[in-house]
Amino acid sequence: MTALGNIQAGGRLTAATLQQVAPYCVIKGSDESVTSSATLQNDDALFLAVAANTSWLFDCYLDYQGGTLGSSDIKWTWAAPSGATLVYGLSQLDTSGNNEASVSYAGSATVTAGTNGASLRSARMYGSLIVGSTAGTLQLKWAQNTSSGTATTVHAQSYLTLWQIS
């Protein structure tokens, strides 16, 4: 239970208490592109620090585009502290252009999604993160699925949100 649940009637609600229940959020402020590389790299903005021995609800939205379907596409994985477990569901279009929804992934899995030239695509991830005894950072890592001279871009306004639940 969060500290907010421990406040008694007539008790004092402080900023420090509210910070314990507010979501941790980051919204990507600018576009980030990868060209001619299928090597996973850390995203410049989509990462958050997590404390040891905590549990979190996880939500991430990626707004992206790249070359025509099958020519570059996108792939990603998540880096988390040692001993942490991320499990999430996903809604997106696969590299064949088919809807993929309600598929469950481990955070360490490398997931691929299709791009479609000038058309924007999105992926929505939602799940839970359990952090063991090692604090650290939850970090999106991504690249082109197939190296291409046409840039693959994760756009501004993509976001990562975590809500600490214990």
C-alpha positions in Angstrom: 0.0 0.0 0.0 1.3 3.5 -0.8 1.8 6.1 1.9 -1.4 7.9 0.7 -3.4 5.0 2.0 -2.0 5.5 5.5 -3.3 9.0 6.0 -5.8 9.3 8.8 -8.9 11.5 8.8 -7.7 15.0 9.7 -4.1 14.0 8.8 -1.7 16.2 6.8 -1.2 15.5 3.1 2.3 16.6 2.2 4.1 17.1 -1.2 6.5 14.3 -0.2 3.5 11.9 0.3 2.0 12.8 -3.0 5.3 12.2 -4.8 5.1 8.6 -3.6 1.9 8.0 -5.5 2.3 10.3 -8.6 3.3 8.5 -11.8 6.9 8.8 -13.1 6.6 10.1 -16.6 8.8 11.1 -19.5 7.6 12.4 -22.8 10.0 12.4 -25.7 10.7 16.1 -26.5 12.2 15.6 -30.0 12.4 13.1 -32.8 15.2 10.6 -32.8 16.3 8.7 -35.9 18.5 5.7 -36.7 19.8 5.2 -40.2 21.7 2.2 -41.6 21.9 0.4 -38.3 20.2 -2.7 -36.8 22.2 -2.4 -33.6 20.0 -1.7 -30.6 20.8 1.6 -28.9 19.5 3.4 -25.8 16.7 5.8 -26.5 17.7 9.4 -25.7 14.6 10.1 -23.6 12.5 7.0 -22.8 14.1 5.8 -19.5 13.2 6.2 -15.8 15.0 5.3 -12.6 13.4 2.7 -10.4 14.1 1.9 -6.7 15.0 -1.6 -5.4 12.3 -3.9 -4.0 9.4 -2.0 -5.7 6.5 -2.9 -8.0 5.3 -0.8 -10.9 2.5 -0.5 -13.5 4.1 0.1 -16.9 2.7 2.1 -19.9 4.6 3.1 -23.0 3.4 4.7 -26.3 5.8 4.8 -29.3 5.0 7.0 -32.3 7.3 5.9 -35.1 7.9 5.7 -38.9 10.5 4.4 -41.3 10.9 3.0 -44.8 8.3 1.0 -46.6 7.1 -2.2 -44.9 9.9 -4.7 -44.7 12.6 -2.3 -45.8 13.7 -1.0 -42.4 10.9 -1.5 -39.8 11.8 -1.1 -36.1 12.8 -3.4 -33.2 13.1 -2.8 -29.5 13.8 -4.3 -26.2 13.9 -3.1 -22.6 17.0 -2.9 -20.3 16.1 -3.1 -16.6 18.1 -3.5 -13.4 19.6 -6.9 -12.6 16.9 -9.1 -11.1 14.0 -7.0 -12.4 11.1 -8.6 -14.4 9.1 -6.6 -16.9 6.1 -8.3 -18.6 3.8 -6.4 -21.0 1.1 -6.7 -23.5 1.4 -5.0 -26.9 -0.8 -3.5 -29.6 1.0 -2.8 -32.9 1.4 -3.9 -36.5 3.9 -6.6 -37.2 6.5 -6.6 -40.0 3.9 -8.1 -42.3 1.4 -5.3 -41.6 -0.9 -7.5 -39.5 -2.4 -6.3 -36.2 -0.8 -7.8 -33.2 -2.8 -7.3 -30.0 -2.8 -8.9 -26.6 0.5 -10.7 -27.1 2.5 -10.9 -23.9 6.3 -10.3 -23.9 9.1 -10.4 -21.4 10.9 -7.1 -21.2 14.1 -8.7 -22.4 12.5 -10.0 -25.6 13.4 -8.2 -28.9 10.1 -7.2 -30.5 9.7 -6.2 -34.2 7.1 -3.9 -35.8 6.5 -2.8 -39.3 7.0 0.7 -40.7 5.1 2.1 -43.7 7.0 4.9 -45.4 5.5 8.4 -44.7 2.6 6.9 -42.7 3.0 7.1 -38.9 2.7 3.9 -36.9 2.3 3.4 -33.2 2.8 0.7 -30.6 1.2 0.6 -27.1 2.8 -1.4 -24.3 1.2 -2.0 -20.9 2.1 -4.3 -18.1 4.1 -4.6 -14.8 7.6 -4.2 -13.6 8.9 -6.0 -10.5 12.3 -4.7 -9.3 14.4 -7.0 -7.1 17.1 -5.9 -4.7 19.0 -3.8 -7.3 17.9 -0.3 -8.2 18.6 1.1 -11.6 17.0 2.3 -14.8 14.3 1.0 -17.1 15.5 2.0 -20.6 14.0 1.5 -24.1 16.6 0.2 -26.6 15.7 0.3 -30.3 17.0 0.2 -33.8 16.0 -0.6 -37.4 14.9 -4.2 -37.8 16.8 -4.3 -41.1 19.6 -1.8 -41.7 18.4 0.7 -44.3 19.5 4.1 -45.7 15.9 5.3 -45.0 15.8 6.5 -41.4 13.6 4.9 -38.8 12.3 7.6 -36.4 10.8 7.5 -32.9 8.8 10.7 -32.7 8.5 13.4 -30.1 5.4 12.8 -27.8 6.2 9.1 -27.4 6.1 8.4 -23.7 7.0 6.1 -20.8 5.0 6.1 -17.6 5.5 4.1 -14.4 3.2 4.0 -11.4 4.8 2.7 -8.2 2.3 0.4 -6.4 4.6 -1.0 -3.7 
